[in-house]
């Protein structure tokens, strides 16, 4: 559940685990965000516009407090130049994430291939020592 309050008025309220927010949560993950963690870092956003912050207050929500998300919540749209910047930034982050995932998959596949080749060239000898067949003349 995420809520934002401004001057005593709830301006944002939604349950990020609801399926309708999955795409936004995925984008947040591409940016390095993790909604599963607690006691993390507070990030303040500007969406490419001038912004000022003051008198920020946080409170610990007691375990027994029930918070109900606003079922009618619709996020404010990001428009104009700010939207163009954000779309370019997200595209770059998603590309980097895909490239990193591909590199990890290739590294894992190469390791698996090397392990498989090593295992096929190795024979167990004695009580736990491994020797290459070529080294022991088999």
C-alpha positions as CSV (number, residue, x, y, z in Angstrom):
1,X,0.0,0.0,0.0
2,X,1.3,3.4,-0.9
3,X,-0.1,6.7,0.3
4,X,1.0,10.3,0.0
5,X,-0.5,13.1,2.0
6,X,-0.1,16.8,1.2
7,X,-1.1,19.5,3.8
8,X,-3.2,16.9,5.6
9,X,-5.0,15.7,2.5
10,X,-4.5,12.2,1.0
11,X,-3.5,12.8,-2.6
12,X,-2.3,9.4,-3.5
13,X,-3.5,6.0,-2.3
14,X,-3.2,2.6,-4.0
15,X,-2.4,-1.0,-3.4
16,X,0.7,-1.7,-5.5
17,X,0.1,-5.5,-5.3
18,X,-3.2,-5.1,-7.3
19,X,-2.8,-6.5,-10.9
20,X,-3.9,-3.2,-12.5
21,X,-0.6,-1.7,-11.2
22,X,1.7,-4.5,-12.4
23,X,3.1,-2.5,-15.4
24,X,4.0,0.5,-13.1
25,X,5.6,-1.8,-10.5
26,X,7.7,-3.5,-13.3
27,X,8.9,-0.1,-14.5
28,X,9.8,0.8,-10.9
29,X,11.8,-2.4,-10.7
30,X,13.7,-1.4,-13.9
31,X,14.6,1.8,-12.2
32,X,16.0,-0.1,-9.3
33,X,13.0,0.2,-7.0
34,X,11.9,-2.6,-4.7
35,X,8.5,-2.4,-3.2
36,X,9.0,-5.6,-1.2
37,X,11.6,-4.0,1.1
38,X,10.9,-1.9,4.2
39,X,12.8,0.8,6.0
40,X,14.4,1.8,2.6
41,X,15.3,5.1,1.1
42,X,12.9,7.9,0.4
43,X,13.2,9.2,-3.2
44,X,11.8,12.6,-4.2
45,X,10.9,13.0,-7.9
46,X,10.8,16.1,-10.1
47,X,9.6,14.6,-13.4
48,X,11.8,17.2,-15.2
49,X,10.1,20.2,-13.6
50,X,11.3,22.6,-10.9
51,X,10.3,21.4,-7.5
52,X,10.8,22.4,-3.9
53,X,10.4,20.3,-0.8
54,X,10.1,21.4,2.9
55,X,8.7,20.1,6.2
56,X,8.7,16.5,5.1
57,X,7.5,14.2,7.8
58,X,7.4,10.4,7.9
59,X,5.7,8.2,10.4
60,X,5.9,4.5,11.3
61,X,2.6,2.8,10.6
62,X,1.7,0.5,13.5
63,X,1.2,-3.2,12.6
64,X,-2.4,-3.1,13.7
65,X,-3.4,0.0,11.7
66,X,-5.6,-0.8,8.7
67,X,-5.0,1.2,5.6
68,X,-7.6,1.0,2.8
69,X,-6.5,2.1,-0.7
70,X,-8.7,4.4,-2.7
71,X,-10.2,2.1,-5.4
72,X,-10.8,5.1,-7.7
73,X,-7.2,6.4,-7.7
74,X,-5.9,7.4,-11.1
75,X,-2.3,8.7,-11.3
76,X,-1.7,12.2,-12.6
77,X,-0.5,12.2,-16.1
78,X,3.1,13.2,-17.0
79,X,2.9,15.3,-20.1
80,X,5.0,17.4,-22.6
81,X,8.8,17.6,-22.3
82,X,8.8,15.8,-18.9
83,X,7.0,12.8,-20.5
84,X,9.5,12.7,-23.4
85,X,12.4,12.7,-21.0
86,X,10.8,10.1,-18.8
87,X,10.0,7.8,-21.8
88,X,13.6,8.1,-23.0
89,X,14.9,7.4,-19.6
90,X,12.7,4.3,-19.1
91,X,13.6,3.0,-22.6
92,X,17.3,3.4,-21.8
93,X,16.8,1.6,-18.4
94,X,14.8,-1.2,-19.9
95,X,17.4,-1.7,-22.7
96,X,20.2,-1.8,-20.1
97,X,18.2,-4.3,-18.0
98,X,17.7,-6.5,-21.1
99,X,21.3,-6.3,-22.0
100,X,22.4,-7.2,-18.5
101,X,20.0,-10.2,-18.4
102,X,21.3,-11.4,-21.7
103,X,24.9,-11.1,-20.6
104,X,24.1,-13.0,-17.3
105,X,22.3,-15.8,-19.3
106,X,25.3,-16.1,-21.7
107,X,27.7,-16.2,-18.8
108,X,25.6,-18.9,-17.1
109,X,25.4,-20.9,-20.3
110,X,29.2,-20.7,-20.9
111,X,29.8,-21.8,-17.3
112,X,27.4,-24.7,-17.7
113,X,29.1,-25.7,-21.0
114,X,32.6,-25.5,-19.4
115,X,31.4,-27.5,-16.3
116,X,29.9,-30.2,-18.6
117,X,33.1,-30.5,-20.6
118,X,35.2,-30.6,-17.5
119,X,32.9,-33.3,-16.0
120,X,33.2,-35.4,-19.2
121,X,37.0,-35.2,-19.2
122,X,37.3,-35.9,-15.5
123,X,37.3,-39.2,-13.7
124,X,36.9,-39.7,-10.0
125,X,40.0,-41.4,-8.5
126,X,40.6,-42.7,-5.0
127,X,38.8,-40.9,-2.1
128,X,37.7,-37.6,-3.6
129,X,40.5,-36.5,-5.8
130,X,39.7,-35.6,-9.4
131,X,42.3,-36.0,-12.2
132,X,42.1,-35.3,-15.9
133,X,42.4,-38.4,-18.0
134,X,45.1,-36.8,-20.1
135,X,47.2,-36.0,-17.0
136,X,47.1,-39.5,-15.6
137,X,47.6,-41.2,-19.0
138,X,44.2,-43.0,-19.3
